């Protein structure tokens, strides 16, 4: 037993589950593939941006606001006020970015 839905593309299986059939199924699948690909590319670009900023500033970048801390006195980030220690920050960024 099937009922007509969006362009006749929705049906009911033997177990009462709504199943997409026909063109709606392929459009839905294509949208998942497109959005998934966009998310993957955006994530990769974000990762490259973070790695470049950290590498350019000798791994001295604030955890909270990404402010470069290379020419800042140790203590607190002037941008957001987060406390930091130079060696601990370098070690933390190295572990976070280069864990494999």
C-alpha positions in Angstrom: 0.0 0.0 0.0 1.5 3.4 -1.0 0.2 6.9 -0.9 0.9 9.8 -3.1 3.2 12.4 -1.5 5.8 14.7 -2.9 5.6 13.9 -6.7 4.5 10.3 -5.8 7.9 9.7 -4.2 6.8 8.6 -0.7 5.6 5.2 0.1 5.1 2.9 3.1 7.0 -0.3 3.4 5.6 -3.6 4.8 6.7 -2.5 8.3 5.0 0.9 8.2 8.2 2.8 7.7 8.1 5.8 5.3 10.5 5.2 2.5 11.6 7.7 -0.1 11.5 6.5 -3.6 12.3 8.0 -7.0 13.7 11.5 -7.6 13.2 12.7 -4.1 15.5 10.0 -2.8 18.2 11.0 -5.2 17.8 14.7 -4.4 18.0 14.0 -0.7 21.1 11.9 -1.2 22.7 14.5 -3.4 22.1 17.2 -0.8 23.7 15.0 1.9 26.7 14.5 -0.3 27.0 18.2 -1.2 26.6 19.4 2.4 28.9 16.8 3.7 31.6 17.8 1.2 31.2 21.5 2.1 31.6 20.6 5.8 34.7 18.6 5.1 36.3 21.3 3.0 35.4 24.0 5.5 36.9 21.9 8.3 40.1 21.4 6.3 40.4 25.1 5.5 39.9 26.0 9.2 42.6 23.5 10.1 45.1 25.0 7.6 44.3 28.5 8.9 45.0 27.5 12.5 48.2 25.7 11.6 49.5 28.6 9.6 48.8 31.1 12.3 50.4 28.9 15.0 53.5 28.2 12.8 53.9 31.9 11.9 53.9 32.9 15.6 56.2 30.1 16.9 53.3 28.3 18.6 52.6 31.4 20.8 49.0 32.0 20.0 46.3 32.4 22.7 44.0 29.4 23.1 40.8 31.6 23.5 41.1 34.3 20.9 44.1 33.3 18.7 45.9 36.5 19.4 49.6 36.2 18.5 51.7 36.3 21.7 55.2 36.4 20.3 56.0 40.0 21.4 53.9 40.0 24.6 55.2 39.8 28.1 54.4 36.4 29.8 51.3 36.5 32.0 48.0 37.3 30.4 46.8 37.7 26.8 46.2 41.4 26.2 43.2 40.6 24.0 41.1 38.4 26.2 42.9 38.2 29.5 43.6 34.4 29.5 46.7 33.5 31.5 49.5 31.8 29.7 53.0 30.4 30.1 55.2 30.4 27.0 56.6 26.8 27.3 53.2 25.3 28.3 51.5 27.1 25.4 54.2 25.8 22.9 53.8 22.3 24.2 50.0 22.4 24.1 49.9 23.7 20.5 52.4 21.1 19.4 50.4 18.3 21.0 47.1 19.6 19.6 48.3 20.2 16.0 50.8 17.5 15.4 49.3 14.5 17.2 49.3 11.5 14.9 
